[in-house]
């Protein structure tokens, strides 16, 4: 994921309060797994990660 998309991703989480991985992926040209990897790299954690991929939610720092 490029640096601009990482910045956009952080802004969508912090400013727009979007916590659904699938919703975030819909706003960026990346897959849900790309978003999960980048969000983890940015220091966030997840809820429902091992249960249902369609319902993975980001937990704020």
C-alpha distance matrix in Angstrom:
0.0 3.8 6.7 8.4 6.4 6.8 10.3 10.9 10.2 12.6 15.0 15.2 16.1 18.4 19.9 19.9 20.4 18.3 18.2 17.8 14.6 15.7 16.5 13.2 11.6 14.4 13.4 9.9 9.3 7.7 10.1 11.8 11.0 7.2 8.3 11.0 9.2 7.2 10.6 12.5 10.9 11.9 15.4 16.1 18.1 18.9 22.0 22.9 20.2 22.8 25.0 23.4 19.8 20.7 21.8 19.2 19.3 17.6 20.3 20.2 20.5
3.8 0.0 3.8 5.6 5.5 6.4 8.9 10.1 10.6 12.6 14.5 15.5 16.8 18.6 19.7 20.2 21.2 19.6 20.0 20.1 17.3 18.4 18.5 15.0 13.9 16.2 14.4 11.0 10.6 10.3 13.4 15.1 14.7 10.9 11.4 14.2 12.5 9.8 12.8 14.9 12.8 13.0 16.8 17.9 20.4 21.6 24.8 26.1 23.5 26.3 28.4 26.8 23.2 23.8 24.8 22.2 21.9 19.9 22.2 21.6 21.7
6.7 3.8 0.0 3.8 5.5 5.0 6.3 8.7 9.8 10.7 12.5 14.3 15.6 16.6 17.7 18.8 20.0 19.0 19.7 20.5 18.1 19.8 19.4 15.7 15.5 17.8 15.4 12.5 13.2 13.1 16.0 17.2 16.8 13.2 12.8 15.3 13.7 10.3 12.6 14.8 12.3 11.6 15.4 16.9 19.9 21.6 25.0 26.7 24.4 27.5 29.6 28.3 24.8 25.4 25.8 23.0 22.1 19.6 21.4 20.2 19.9
8.4 5.6 3.8 0.0 3.8 5.4 5.1 6.2 8.6 10.0 10.7 12.3 14.4 15.4 15.8 16.6 18.4 17.5 18.8 19.6 17.7 18.9 17.9 14.3 14.4 16.0 13.1 10.6 11.8 12.6 15.9 17.2 17.7 14.2 13.3 16.3 15.5 12.1 13.7 16.6 14.8 13.5 17.2 18.0 21.1 22.4 25.5 27.2 25.2 28.5 30.2 28.5 25.0 25.0 25.4 23.0 22.0 19.7 21.7 20.4 20.7
6.4 5.5 5.5 3.8 0.0 3.8 5.3 4.9 5.9 8.5 9.7 10.3 12.2 14.1 14.7 14.9 16.3 14.7 15.8 16.2 14.1 15.1 14.4 10.7 10.6 12.5 10.0 7.3 8.8 9.2 12.4 13.5 14.3 10.9 9.7 13.0 12.7 9.5 11.1 14.3 13.1 12.1 15.7 15.9 18.6 19.4 22.3 23.8 21.8 25.1 26.7 24.8 21.3 21.2 21.8 19.5 18.6 16.7 19.2 18.4 19.1
6.8 6.4 5.0 5.4 3.8 0.0 3.8 5.4 5.0 6.2 8.6 9.9 10.7 12.3 13.8 14.5 15.3 14.2 14.6 15.6 13.5 15.5 15.1 11.3 11.8 14.3 12.1 9.9 11.7 11.0 13.4 13.7 13.9 10.6 9.0 11.5 10.8 7.1 8.3 11.3 9.8 8.4 12.1 12.7 15.7 17.1 20.3 22.2 20.2 23.5 25.4 24.0 20.8 21.1 21.2 18.4 17.2 14.7 16.7 15.6 15.9
10.3 8.9 6.3 5.1 5.3 3.8 0.0 3.8 5.4 5.2 6.2 8.7 10.0 10.5 11.4 12.9 14.3 13.9 15.1 16.8 15.4 17.4 16.2 12.5 13.8 15.7 12.9 11.4 13.8 13.9 16.5 16.6 17.3 14.2 12.1 14.5 14.3 10.5 10.8 13.9 12.4 10.0 13.5 14.0 17.3 18.9 22.0 24.2 22.7 26.2 27.8 26.4 23.4 23.3 23.0 20.4 18.6 15.9 17.4 15.7 15.9
10.9 10.1 8.7 6.2 4.9 5.4 3.8 0.0 3.8 5.5 5.1 6.1 8.7 9.9 10.0 10.4 12.3 11.5 13.3 14.6 13.6 15.0 13.2 9.7 11.3 12.6 9.4 8.5 11.5 12.2 14.9 15.0 16.5 13.7 11.3 14.2 14.8 11.4 11.4 15.0 14.4 12.2 15.3 14.9 17.8 18.7 21.3 23.2 22.0 25.6 26.8 24.9 21.8 21.2 21.1 19.0 17.3 15.1 17.2 15.8 17.0
10.2 10.6 9.8 8.6 5.9 5.0 5.4 3.8 0.0 3.8 5.4 5.2 6.3 8.7 9.9 9.9 10.6 9.3 10.3 11.5 10.2 12.2 11.0 7.3 9.1 11.2 8.9 8.2 11.3 10.9 12.8 12.2 13.5 11.2 8.2 10.8 11.8 8.6 7.9 11.7 11.7 9.7 12.5 11.6 14.3 14.9 17.6 19.5 18.3 21.9 23.1 21.4 18.4 18.1 17.7 15.4 13.7 11.5 13.8 12.9 14.2
12.6 12.6 10.7 10.0 8.5 6.2 5.2 5.5 3.8 0.0 3.8 5.5 5.2 6.0 8.1 9.4 9.8 9.7 10.5 12.8 12.2 14.8 13.5 10.1 12.5 14.7 12.4 12.0 15.1 14.5 16.1 15.0 16.0 13.8 10.7 12.3 13.1 9.7 8.1 11.4 11.2 8.2 10.6 10.0 13.2 14.7 17.5 20.0 19.0 22.7 24.1 22.9 20.3 20.2 19.2 16.5 14.2 11.2 12.5 10.6 11.5
15.0 14.5 12.5 10.7 9.7 8.6 6.2 5.1 5.4 3.8 0.0 3.8 5.4 5.1 5.2 6.9 8.5 9.2 11.3 13.7 13.8 15.9 13.7 10.7 13.6 14.8 11.9 12.3 15.8 16.0 17.9 17.1 18.7 16.6 13.4 15.4 16.5 13.2 11.7 15.1 15.0 11.9 14.1 13.2 16.3 17.3 19.7 22.2 21.6 25.4 26.4 24.9 22.3 21.6 20.5 18.4 15.9 13.3 14.5 12.4 13.7
15.2 15.5 14.3 12.3 10.3 9.9 8.7 6.1 5.2 5.5 3.8 0.0 3.8 5.8 5.6 4.8 6.3 5.8 8.4 10.4 10.9 12.6 10.1 7.6 10.8 11.7 9.1 10.4 14.2 14.4 15.9 14.7 16.9 15.3 11.9 14.0 15.9 13.2 11.3 15.0 15.7 13.1 14.9 13.2 15.6 15.8 17.7 19.8 19.5 23.2 23.8 22.0 19.5 18.4 17.4 15.7 13.3 11.4 13.3 12.0 14.3
16.1 16.8 15.6 14.4 12.2 10.7 10.0 8.7 6.3 5.2 5.4 3.8 0.0 3.8 5.9 5.8 4.8 4.9 6.1 9.1 9.9 12.5 10.7 8.4 11.9 13.4 11.7 12.8 16.3 15.7 16.5 14.6 16.3 15.3 11.5 12.6 14.7 12.3 9.5 12.7 14.0 11.1 12.2 10.0 12.3 12.7 14.6 17.2 17.1 20.9 21.6 20.2 18.1 17.4 15.8 13.7 10.7 8.3 9.6 8.2 10.7
18.4 18.6 16.6 15.4 14.1 12.3 10.5 9.9 8.7 6.0 5.1 5.8 3.8 0.0 3.8 6.0 5.5 7.8 9.1 12.5 13.7 16.3 14.3 12.1 15.5 16.9 14.8 15.8 19.4 19.0 20.1 18.3 19.8 18.5 14.9 15.8 17.4 14.7 11.9 14.7 15.5 12.1 12.9 11.2 13.9 15.0 16.9 19.9 20.0 23.8 24.6 23.5 21.6 20.9 19.0 16.9 13.7 10.9 11.0 8.4 10.1
19.9 19.7 17.7 15.8 14.7 13.8 11.4 10.0 9.9 8.1 5.2 5.6 5.9 3.8 0.0 3.8 5.6 8.3 10.9 13.9 15.4 17.4 14.6 12.8 16.3 16.9 14.3 15.9 19.6 20.0 21.4 20.0 21.9 20.5 16.9 18.4 20.2 17.4 15.0 18.1 18.7 15.4 16.5 14.9 17.5 18.2 19.8 22.5 22.8 26.6 27.0 25.6 23.7 22.4 20.7 19.2 16.0 13.8 14.2 11.9 13.9
19.9 20.2 18.8 16.6 14.9 14.5 12.9 10.4 9.9 9.4 6.9 4.8 5.8 6.0 3.8 0.0 3.8 5.6 9.0 11.5 13.4 14.8 11.6 10.5 14.2 14.2 11.9 14.2 18.0 18.5 19.6 18.1 20.6 19.6 16.0 17.6 20.0 17.5 15.2 18.5 19.7 16.7 17.9 15.7 17.7 17.6 18.7 20.9 21.5 25.2 25.2 23.4 21.5 19.8 18.2 17.2 14.3 12.9 14.1 12.6 15.4
20.4 21.2 20.0 18.4 16.3 15.3 14.3 12.3 10.6 9.8 8.5 6.3 4.8 5.5 5.6 3.8 0.0 3.8 6.1 9.3 11.7 13.6 11.1 10.3 14.1 14.7 13.3 15.5 19.2 18.9 19.3 17.2 19.5 19.0 15.2 16.0 18.7 16.7 13.8 16.7 18.4 15.6 16.1 13.3 14.8 14.5 15.3 17.7 18.6 22.2 22.2 20.7 19.2 17.8 15.7 14.5 11.2 9.9 10.6 9.6 12.8
18.3 19.6 19.0 17.5 14.7 14.2 13.9 11.5 9.3 9.7 9.2 5.8 4.9 7.8 8.3 5.6 3.8 0.0 3.8 5.9 8.3 9.9 7.3 6.9 10.6 11.2 10.4 12.6 16.2 15.7 15.9 13.7 16.3 16.1 12.4 13.4 16.4 14.8 12.2 15.3 17.3 15.1 15.8 12.9 13.9 12.9 13.7 15.5 16.2 19.8 19.7 17.8 16.0 14.3 12.7 11.7 9.0 8.4 10.4 10.5 13.8
18.2 20.0 19.7 18.8 15.8 14.6 15.1 13.3 10.3 10.5 11.3 8.4 6.1 9.1 10.9 9.0 6.1 3.8 0.0 3.8 6.3 8.9 7.8 7.5 10.8 12.2 12.3 13.9 17.1 15.8 15.2 12.3 14.4 14.8 11.1 11.1 14.4 13.5 10.4 12.8 15.5 13.8 13.8 10.4 10.7 9.3 9.9 11.9 12.6 16.2 16.3 14.8 13.2 12.2 10.0 8.4 5.3 4.8 7.2 8.4 11.9
17.8 20.1 20.5 19.6 16.2 15.6 16.8 14.6 11.5 12.8 13.7 10.4 9.1 12.5 13.9 11.5 9.3 5.9 3.8 0.0 3.8 5.5 5.2 6.3 8.6 9.9 11.1 12.8 15.5 14.0 12.7 9.7 12.3 13.4 10.1 10.2 13.8 13.7 11.2 13.6 16.5 15.5 15.8 12.5 12.0 9.7 9.8 10.5 11.1 14.5 14.1 11.9 10.1 8.6 7.0 6.1 4.7 6.3 9.6 11.6 15.0
14.6 17.3 18.1 17.7 14.1 13.5 15.4 13.6 10.2 12.2 13.8 10.9 9.9 13.7 15.4 13.4 11.7 8.3 6.3 3.8 0.0 3.8 5.5 5.1 6.1 8.6 10.1 10.8 12.9 10.8 9.3 6.1 8.6 9.6 6.6 6.8 10.5 10.7 9.0 11.3 14.1 13.8 14.5 11.7 11.4 9.3 10.4 10.7 9.9 13.3 13.6 11.4 8.6 8.0 7.7 5.9 6.0 6.9 10.6 12.7 15.4
15.7 18.4 19.8 18.9 15.1 15.5 17.4 15.0 12.2 14.8 15.9 12.6 12.5 16.3 17.4 14.8 13.6 9.9 8.9 5.5 3.8 0.0 3.8 5.4 5.0 6.2 8.9 10.1 11.7 10.1 8.2 5.7 9.2 10.6 8.4 9.5 12.9 13.3 12.3 14.7 17.2 17.1 18.2 15.5 15.0 12.6 13.1 12.5 11.9 14.7 14.4 11.4 8.4 6.6 7.8 7.6 8.7 10.4 14.2 16.2 19.1
16.5 18.5 19.4 17.9 14.4 15.1 16.2 13.2 11.0 13.5 13.7 10.1 10.7 14.3 14.6 11.6 11.1 7.3 7.8 5.2 5.5 3.8 0.0 3.8 5.4 5.1 6.7 9.1 11.7 11.2 10.5 8.8 12.3 12.8 10.0 11.8 15.1 14.6 13.2 16.2 18.5 17.6 18.9 16.1 16.3 14.3 14.7 14.8 14.8 17.9 17.4 14.4 11.9 9.6 9.9 10.0 9.7 11.0 14.4 15.9 19.0
13.2 15.0 15.7 14.3 10.7 11.3 12.5 9.7 7.3 10.1 10.7 7.6 8.4 12.1 12.8 10.5 10.3 6.9 7.5 6.3 5.1 5.4 3.8 0.0 3.8 5.3 5.3 6.6 9.7 9.0 9.3 7.9 11.0 10.4 7.3 9.8 12.6 11.4 10.3 13.7 15.4 14.4 16.2 13.9 14.8 13.6 15.0 15.7 15.0 18.4 18.7 16.1 13.2 11.8 12.0 10.9 10.2 10.1 13.5 14.4 17.0
11.6 13.9 15.5 14.4 10.6 11.8 13.8 11.3 9.1 12.5 13.6 10.8 11.9 15.5 16.3 14.2 14.1 10.6 10.8 8.6 6.1 5.0 5.4 3.8 0.0 3.8 5.4 5.2 6.9 5.8 5.7 5.4 8.7 8.1 6.3 9.2 11.6 11.1 11.2 14.2 15.7 15.5 17.6 15.7 16.3 14.9 16.4 16.5 15.2 18.1 18.5 15.8 12.3 11.3 12.6 11.6 12.1 12.4 16.1 17.2 19.6
14.4 16.2 17.8 16.0 12.5 14.3 15.7 12.6 11.2 14.7 14.8 11.7 13.4 16.9 16.9 14.2 14.7 11.2 12.2 9.9 8.6 6.2 5.1 5.3 3.8 0.0 3.8 5.6 7.3 7.9 8.2 8.5 12.1 11.7 10.1 12.9 15.4 14.7 14.7 17.9 19.4 18.9 21.0 18.9 19.5 17.9 18.9 18.7 17.9 20.7 20.5 17.4 14.2 12.3 13.8 13.7 14.1 14.9 18.5 19.6 22.3
13.4 14.4 15.4 13.1 10.0 12.1 12.9 9.4 8.9 12.4 11.9 9.1 11.7 14.8 14.3 11.9 13.3 10.4 12.3 11.1 10.1 8.9 6.7 5.3 5.4 3.8 0.0 3.8 7.0 8.5 10.2 10.7 13.9 12.6 10.6 13.9 16.0 14.4 14.3 17.9 18.8 17.8 20.2 18.5 19.8 18.8 20.2 20.7 19.9 23.1 23.2 20.3 17.2 15.4 16.3 15.8 15.3 15.3 18.6 19.0 21.4
9.9 11.0 12.5 10.6 7.3 9.9 11.4 8.5 8.2 12.0 12.3 10.4 12.8 15.8 15.9 14.2 15.5 12.6 13.9 12.8 10.8 10.1 9.1 6.6 5.2 5.6 3.8 0.0 3.8 5.5 8.2 9.7 12.1 10.0 8.8 12.5 13.8 12.1 13.0 16.4 16.8 16.3 19.1 18.0 19.5 18.9 20.9 21.4 19.9 22.9 23.6 20.9 17.4 16.4 17.7 16.5 16.4 15.9 19.3 19.6 21.5
9.3 10.6 13.2 11.8 8.8 11.7 13.8 11.5 11.3 15.1 15.8 14.2 16.3 19.4 19.6 18.0 19.2 16.2 17.1 15.5 12.9 11.7 11.7 9.7 6.9 7.3 7.0 3.8 0.0 3.8 7.1 9.9 11.8 9.6 9.9 13.5 14.3 13.1 14.9 17.9 18.0 18.2 21.1 20.3 21.6 20.9 22.9 23.0 21.1 23.7 24.5 21.8 18.1 17.4 19.3 18.2 18.8 18.6 22.0 22.6 24.3
7.7 10.3 13.1 12.6 9.2 11.0 13.9 12.2 10.9 14.5 16.0 14.4 15.7 19.0 20.0 18.5 18.9 15.7 15.8 14.0 10.8 10.1 11.2 9.0 5.8 7.9 8.5 5.5 3.8 0.0 3.8 6.7 8.1 5.9 6.8 10.2 10.8 10.4 12.3 14.9 15.3 16.0 18.7 17.9 18.8 18.1 20.2 20.1 17.9 20.4 21.5 19.0 15.2 15.2 17.1 15.6 16.6 16.4 19.9 20.8 22.4
10.1 13.4 16.0 15.9 12.4 13.4 16.5 14.9 12.8 16.1 17.9 15.9 16.5 20.1 21.4 19.6 19.3 15.9 15.2 12.7 9.3 8.2 10.5 9.3 5.7 8.2 10.2 8.2 7.1 3.8 0.0 3.8 5.4 5.2 6.4 8.8 10.0 10.8 12.3 14.3 15.5 16.7 18.7 17.5 17.7 16.3 18.1 17.4 15.1 17.2 18.2 15.6 11.9 12.1 14.4 13.1 14.9 15.3 18.9 20.5 22.3
11.8 15.1 17.2 17.2 13.5 13.7 16.6 15.0 12.2 15.0 17.1 14.7 14.6 18.3 20.0 18.1 17.2 13.7 12.3 9.7 6.1 5.7 8.8 7.9 5.4 8.5 10.7 9.7 9.9 6.7 3.8 0.0 3.8 5.4 5.1 6.2 8.7 9.9 10.4 12.2 14.2 15.2 16.7 14.8 14.5 12.8 14.3 13.6 11.5 13.8 14.8 12.3 8.6 9.0 11.0 9.4 11.2 12.0 15.6 17.6 19.6
11.0 14.7 16.8 17.7 14.3 13.9 17.3 16.5 13.5 16.0 18.7 16.9 16.3 19.8 21.9 20.6 19.5 16.3 14.4 12.3 8.6 9.2 12.3 11.0 8.7 12.1 13.9 12.1 11.8 8.1 5.4 3.8 0.0 3.8 5.3 5.0 6.1 8.6 9.8 10.5 12.3 14.2 15.5 14.2 13.8 12.5 14.5 13.9 10.9 12.8 14.6 13.0 9.4 11.2 12.9 10.6 12.6 12.8 16.1 18.1 19.5
7.2 10.9 13.2 14.2 10.9 10.6 14.2 13.7 11.2 13.8 16.6 15.3 15.3 18.5 20.5 19.6 19.0 16.1 14.8 13.4 9.6 10.6 12.8 10.4 8.1 11.7 12.6 10.0 9.6 5.9 5.2 5.4 3.8 0.0 3.8 5.5 5.2 6.2 8.5 10.0 10.6 12.4 14.5 13.9 14.5 14.1 16.6 16.7 13.8 16.2 18.1 16.5 12.8 14.2 15.6 13.1 14.3 13.6 16.8 18.1 19.1
8.3 11.4 12.8 13.3 9.7 9.0 12.1 11.3 8.2 10.7 13.4 11.9 11.5 14.9 16.9 16.0 15.2 12.4 11.1 10.1 6.6 8.4 10.0 7.3 6.3 10.1 10.6 8.8 9.9 6.8 6.4 5.1 5.3 3.8 0.0 3.8 5.5 5.2 5.9 8.4 9.7 10.4 12.4 11.2 12.0 11.6 14.2 14.9 12.5 15.5 17.2 15.5 12.0 12.8 13.5 10.8 11.2 10.3 13.5 14.7 16.0
11.0 14.2 15.3 16.3 13.0 11.5 14.5 14.2 10.8 12.3 15.4 14.0 12.6 15.8 18.4 17.6 16.0 13.4 11.1 10.2 6.8 9.5 11.8 9.8 9.2 12.9 13.9 12.5 13.5 10.2 8.8 6.2 5.0 5.5 3.8 0.0 3.8 5.5 5.2 6.0 8.5 9.8 10.8 9.3 9.2 8.6 11.4 12.0 9.2 12.2 14.4 13.4 10.3 12.0 12.2 8.9 9.7 8.7 11.7 13.4 14.5
9.2 12.5 13.7 15.5 12.7 10.8 14.3 14.8 11.8 13.1 16.5 15.9 14.7 17.4 20.2 20.0 18.7 16.4 14.4 13.8 10.5 12.9 15.1 12.6 11.6 15.4 16.0 13.8 14.3 10.8 10.0 8.7 6.1 5.2 5.5 3.8 0.0 3.8 5.6 5.2 6.2 8.8 10.1 10.1 10.5 11.0 14.3 15.1 11.9 14.3 17.0 16.5 13.4 15.5 15.9 12.5 13.2 11.7 14.0 15.2 15.5
7.2 9.8 10.3 12.1 9.5 7.1 10.5 11.4 8.6 9.7 13.2 13.2 12.3 14.7 17.4 17.5 16.7 14.8 13.5 13.7 10.7 13.3 14.6 11.4 11.1 14.7 14.4 12.1 13.1 10.4 10.8 9.9 8.6 6.2 5.2 5.5 3.8 0.0 3.8 5.4 4.9 6.2 8.8 9.2 10.9 12.1 15.6 17.0 14.3 17.3 19.7 18.9 15.7 17.2 17.3 14.0 13.7 11.5 13.7 14.0 14.1
10.6 12.8 12.6 13.7 11.1 8.3 10.8 11.4 7.9 8.1 11.7 11.3 9.5 11.9 15.0 15.2 13.8 12.2 10.4 11.2 9.0 12.3 13.2 10.3 11.2 14.7 14.3 13.0 14.9 12.3 12.3 10.4 9.8 8.5 5.9 5.2 5.6 3.8 0.0 3.8 5.4 5.0 6.6 5.8 7.7 9.1 12.6 14.6 12.5 15.8 18.0 17.4 14.7 15.9 15.2 11.8 10.7 8.0 10.0 10.2 10.7
12.5 14.9 14.8 16.6 14.3 11.3 13.9 15.0 11.7 11.4 15.1 15.0 12.7 14.7 18.1 18.5 16.7 15.3 12.8 13.6 11.3 14.7 16.2 13.7 14.2 17.9 17.9 16.4 17.9 14.9 14.3 12.2 10.5 10.0 8.4 6.0 5.2 5.4 3.8 0.0 3.8 5.3 5.1 5.3 6.3 8.3 12.1 14.1 11.5 14.4 17.2 17.4 15.0 17.0 16.2 12.5 11.9 9.2 10.3 11.0 10.5
10.9 12.8 12.3 14.8 13.1 9.8 12.4 14.4 11.7 11.2 15.0 15.7 14.0 15.5 18.7 19.7 18.4 17.3 15.5 16.5 14.1 17.2 18.5 15.4 15.7 19.4 18.8 16.8 18.0 15.3 15.5 14.2 12.3 10.6 9.7 8.5 6.2 4.9 5.4 3.8 0.0 3.8 5.4 7.5 9.6 12.1 15.8 17.9 15.2 17.9 20.9 20.9 18.3 20.3 19.7 16.0 15.3 12.5 13.4 13.2 12.0
11.9 13.0 11.6 13.5 12.1 8.4 10.0 12.2 9.7 8.2 11.9 13.1 11.1 12.1 15.4 16.7 15.6 15.1 13.8 15.5 13.8 17.1 17.6 14.4 15.5 18.9 17.8 16.3 18.2 16.0 16.7 15.2 14.2 12.4 10.4 9.8 8.8 6.2 5.0 5.3 3.8 0.0 3.8 6.0 9.2 12.0 15.7 18.4 16.3 19.5 22.0 21.9 19.4 20.8 19.8 16.2 14.7 11.3 11.8 10.6 9.4
15.4 16.8 15.4 17.2 15.7 12.1 13.5 15.3 12.5 10.6 14.1 14.9 12.2 12.9 16.5 17.9 16.1 15.8 13.8 15.8 14.5 18.2 18.9 16.2 17.6 21.0 20.2 19.1 21.1 18.7 18.7 16.7 15.5 14.5 12.4 10.8 10.1 8.8 6.6 5.1 5.4 3.8 0.0 3.8 6.7 10.2 13.8 16.8 15.0 18.0 20.6 21.1 19.2 20.8 19.3 15.6 13.9 10.4 9.8 8.9 6.9
16.1 17.9 16.9 18.0 15.9 12.7 14.0 14.9 11.6 10.0 13.2 13.2 10.0 11.2 14.9 15.7 13.3 12.9 10.4 12.5 11.7 15.5 16.1 13.9 15.7 18.9 18.5 18.0 20.3 17.9 17.5 14.8 14.2 13.9 11.2 9.3 10.1 9.2 5.8 5.3 7.5 6.0 3.8 0.0 3.8 6.9 10.4 13.5 12.3 15.6 17.8 18.1 16.4 17.8 15.9 12.3 10.2 6.7 6.2 5.9 5.4
18.1 20.4 19.9 21.1 18.6 15.7 17.3 17.8 14.3 13.2 16.3 15.6 12.3 13.9 17.5 17.7 14.8 13.9 10.7 12.0 11.4 15.0 16.3 14.8 16.3 19.5 19.8 19.5 21.6 18.8 17.7 14.5 13.8 14.5 12.0 9.2 10.5 10.9 7.7 6.3 9.6 9.2 6.7 3.8 0.0 3.8 7.2 10.3 9.2 12.3 14.5 15.3 14.2 15.9 13.8 10.2 8.6 6.0 5.2 7.1 7.3
18.9 21.6 21.6 22.4 19.4 17.1 18.9 18.7 14.9 14.7 17.3 15.8 12.7 15.0 18.2 17.6 14.5 12.9 9.3 9.7 9.3 12.6 14.3 13.6 14.9 17.9 18.8 18.9 20.9 18.1 16.3 12.8 12.5 14.1 11.6 8.6 11.0 12.1 9.1 8.3 12.1 12.0 10.2 6.9 3.8 0.0 3.8 6.6 6.0 9.3 11.0 11.7 10.8 12.5 10.2 6.7 5.6 4.6 5.3 8.6 10.1
22.0 24.8 25.0 25.5 22.3 20.3 22.0 21.3 17.6 17.5 19.7 17.7 14.6 16.9 19.8 18.7 15.3 13.7 9.9 9.8 10.4 13.1 14.7 15.0 16.4 18.9 20.2 20.9 22.9 20.2 18.1 14.3 14.5 16.6 14.2 11.4 14.3 15.6 12.6 12.1 15.8 15.7 13.8 10.4 7.2 3.8 0.0 3.8 5.5 8.3 8.8 9.7 10.1 11.4 8.4 5.9 5.2 6.4 6.6 10.4 12.5
22.9 26.1 26.7 27.2 23.8 22.2 24.2 23.2 19.5 20.0 22.2 19.8 17.2 19.9 22.5 20.9 17.7 15.5 11.9 10.5 10.7 12.5 14.8 15.7 16.5 18.7 20.7 21.4 23.0 20.1 17.4 13.6 13.9 16.7 14.9 12.0 15.1 17.0 14.6 14.1 17.9 18.4 16.8 13.5 10.3 6.6 3.8 0.0 3.8 5.5 5.1 6.1 7.3 9.0 6.4 5.0 6.6 9.1 10.3 14.1 16.2
20.2 23.5 24.4 25.2 21.8 20.2 22.7 22.0 18.3 19.0 21.6 19.5 17.1 20.0 22.8 21.5 18.6 16.2 12.6 11.1 9.9 11.9 14.8 15.0 15.2 17.9 19.9 19.9 21.1 17.9 15.1 11.5 10.9 13.8 12.5 9.2 11.9 14.3 12.5 11.5 15.2 16.3 15.0 12.3 9.2 6.0 5.5 3.8 0.0 3.8 5.7 6.6 6.3 9.2 7.9 5.2 7.6 9.2 10.9 14.4 16.1
22.8 26.3 27.5 28.5 25.1 23.5 26.2 25.6 21.9 22.7 25.4 23.2 20.9 23.8 26.6 25.2 22.2 19.8 16.2 14.5 13.3 14.7 17.9 18.4 18.1 20.7 23.1 22.9 23.7 20.4 17.2 13.8 12.8 16.2 15.5 12.2 14.3 17.3 15.8 14.4 17.9 19.5 18.0 15.6 12.3 9.3 8.3 5.5 3.8 0.0 3.8 6.3 7.3 10.6 9.9 8.4 11.1 12.9 14.3 17.9 19.3
25.0 28.4 29.6 30.2 26.7 25.4 27.8 26.8 23.1 24.1 26.4 23.8 21.6 24.6 27.0 25.2 22.2 19.7 16.3 14.1 13.6 14.4 17.4 18.7 18.5 20.5 23.2 23.6 24.5 21.5 18.2 14.8 14.6 18.1 17.2 14.4 17.0 19.7 18.0 17.2 20.9 22.0 20.6 17.8 14.5 11.0 8.8 5.1 5.7 3.8 0.0 3.8 6.7 9.0 8.1 8.1 11.1 13.8 15.3 19.0 21.0
23.4 26.8 28.3 28.5 24.8 24.0 26.4 24.9 21.4 22.9 24.9 22.0 20.2 23.5 25.6 23.4 20.7 17.8 14.8 11.9 11.4 11.4 14.4 16.1 15.8 17.4 20.3 20.9 21.8 19.0 15.6 12.3 13.0 16.5 15.5 13.4 16.5 18.9 17.4 17.4 20.9 21.9 21.1 18.1 15.3 11.7 9.7 6.1 6.6 6.3 3.8 0.0 3.8 5.4 5.5 6.6 10.1 13.3 15.5 19.1 21.6
19.8 23.2 24.8 25.0 21.3 20.8 23.4 21.8 18.4 20.3 22.3 19.5 18.1 21.6 23.7 21.5 19.2 16.0 13.2 10.1 8.6 8.4 11.9 13.2 12.3 14.2 17.2 17.4 18.1 15.2 11.9 8.6 9.4 12.8 12.0 10.3 13.4 15.7 14.7 15.0 18.3 19.4 19.2 16.4 14.2 10.8 10.1 7.3 6.3 7.3 6.7 3.8 0.0 3.8 5.4 5.4 9.1 11.9 14.8 18.1 20.5
20.7 23.8 25.4 25.0 21.2 21.1 23.3 21.2 18.1 20.2 21.6 18.4 17.4 20.9 22.4 19.8 17.8 14.3 12.2 8.6 8.0 6.6 9.6 11.8 11.3 12.3 15.4 16.4 17.4 15.2 12.1 9.0 11.2 14.2 12.8 12.0 15.5 17.2 15.9 17.0 20.3 20.8 20.8 17.8 15.9 12.5 11.4 9.0 9.2 10.6 9.0 5.4 3.8 0.0 3.8 5.9 9.0 12.2 15.4 18.5 21.4
21.8 24.8 25.8 25.4 21.8 21.2 23.0 21.1 17.7 19.2 20.5 17.4 15.8 19.0 20.7 18.2 15.7 12.7 10.0 7.0 7.7 7.8 9.9 12.0 12.6 13.8 16.3 17.7 19.3 17.1 14.4 11.0 12.9 15.6 13.5 12.2 15.9 17.3 15.2 16.2 19.7 19.8 19.3 15.9 13.8 10.2 8.4 6.4 7.9 9.9 8.1 5.5 5.4 3.8 0.0 3.8 6.2 9.9 12.5 15.8 18.8
19.2 22.2 23.0 23.0 19.5 18.4 20.4 19.0 15.4 16.5 18.4 15.7 13.7 16.9 19.2 17.2 14.5 11.7 8.4 6.1 5.9 7.6 10.0 10.9 11.6 13.7 15.8 16.5 18.2 15.6 13.1 9.4 10.6 13.1 10.8 8.9 12.5 14.0 11.8 12.5 16.0 16.2 15.6 12.3 10.2 6.7 5.9 5.0 5.2 8.4 8.1 6.6 5.4 5.9 3.8 0.0 3.8 6.8 9.7 13.0 15.7
19.3 21.9 22.1 22.0 18.6 17.2 18.6 17.3 13.7 14.2 15.9 13.3 10.7 13.7 16.0 14.3 11.2 9.0 5.3 4.7 6.0 8.7 9.7 10.2 12.1 14.1 15.3 16.4 18.8 16.6 14.9 11.2 12.6 14.3 11.2 9.7 13.2 13.7 10.7 11.9 15.3 14.7 13.9 10.2 8.6 5.6 5.2 6.6 7.6 11.1 11.1 10.1 9.1 9.0 6.2 3.8 0.0 3.8 6.5 9.6 12.7
17.6 19.9 19.6 19.7 16.7 14.7 15.9 15.1 11.5 11.2 13.3 11.4 8.3 10.9 13.8 12.9 9.9 8.4 4.8 6.3 6.9 10.4 11.0 10.1 12.4 14.9 15.3 15.9 18.6 16.4 15.3 12.0 12.8 13.6 10.3 8.7 11.7 11.5 8.0 9.2 12.5 11.3 10.4 6.7 6.0 4.6 6.4 9.1 9.2 12.9 13.8 13.3 11.9 12.2 9.9 6.8 3.8 0.0 3.8 6.4 9.2
20.3 22.2 21.4 21.7 19.2 16.7 17.4 17.2 13.8 12.5 14.5 13.3 9.6 11.0 14.2 14.1 10.6 10.4 7.2 9.6 10.6 14.2 14.4 13.5 16.1 18.5 18.6 19.3 22.0 19.9 18.9 15.6 16.1 16.8 13.5 11.7 14.0 13.7 10.0 10.3 13.4 11.8 9.8 6.2 5.2 5.3 6.6 10.3 10.9 14.3 15.3 15.5 14.8 15.4 12.5 9.7 6.5 3.8 0.0 3.8 6.5
20.2 21.6 20.2 20.4 18.4 15.6 15.7 15.8 12.9 10.6 12.4 12.0 8.2 8.4 11.9 12.6 9.6 10.5 8.4 11.6 12.7 16.2 15.9 14.4 17.2 19.6 19.0 19.6 22.6 20.8 20.5 17.6 18.1 18.1 14.7 13.4 15.2 14.0 10.2 11.0 13.2 10.6 8.9 5.9 7.1 8.6 10.4 14.1 14.4 17.9 19.0 19.1 18.1 18.5 15.8 13.0 9.6 6.4 3.8 0.0 3.8
20.5 21.7 19.9 20.7 19.1 15.9 15.9 17.0 14.2 11.5 13.7 14.3 10.7 10.1 13.9 15.4 12.8 13.8 11.9 15.0 15.4 19.1 19.0 17.0 19.6 22.3 21.4 21.5 24.3 22.4 22.3 19.6 19.5 19.1 16.0 14.5 15.5 14.1 10.7 10.5 12.0 9.4 6.9 5.4 7.3 10.1 12.5 16.2 16.1 19.3 21.0 21.6 20.5 21.4 18.8 15.7 12.7 9.2 6.5 3.8 0.0
